Amino acid sequence: MAKLEKGILSRKAEKKIGGTYLDDLISAGMFEPFDGTAFTFAIRTIDDRFGSKIPEPHQTELRELIDIVIIEEQYDQSIDEACDYLDLVINIPFINDAGEKDIFDGLACIIKGIFKTIKKSKIA
């Protein structure tokens, strides 16, 4: 990642969150031409201030995971990668590595099932 990225959000993710999601969500009247830029600046400032406190390599891992969700919108892949990352970082006492992997794979299946249920209820 580029040295410009201090926190856990890439510049692309900051722009998409501030300039697209928040801009579309909030109508600022006469300030509408500027609010996307203002939201992006606010997101970047908060991320640089607080996201940069997360130690490496977690910061880079989280940035990549957030990009998969925000930029690429690959939700199933992001759930798998998040659970793999949790499996890597978390050590459950008295459970071997294969057992831990099964637990986190099961968690990924549960989360995917919840997302599919939510999508179906929005369509219906």
Number of C-alpha atoms within 10 A of each C-alpha: 9 7 5 9 17 22 23 26 26 24 18 13 23 23 21 17 21 23 21 16 13 16 21 14 9 11 11 13 8 8 10 13 11 12 20 23 16 15 20 21 16 14 20 24 15 12 19 17 12 12 19 16 13 14 10 10 8 13 18 19 15 20 18 17 21 19 21 19 16 18 16 12 12 13 14 16 15 20 20 18 17 18 21 17 16 14 18 12 10 10 12 12 7 8 11 10 13 8 12 20 17 12 16 18 17 13 15 21 16 12 16 16 12 12 14 12 11 11 11 10 9 8 6 5
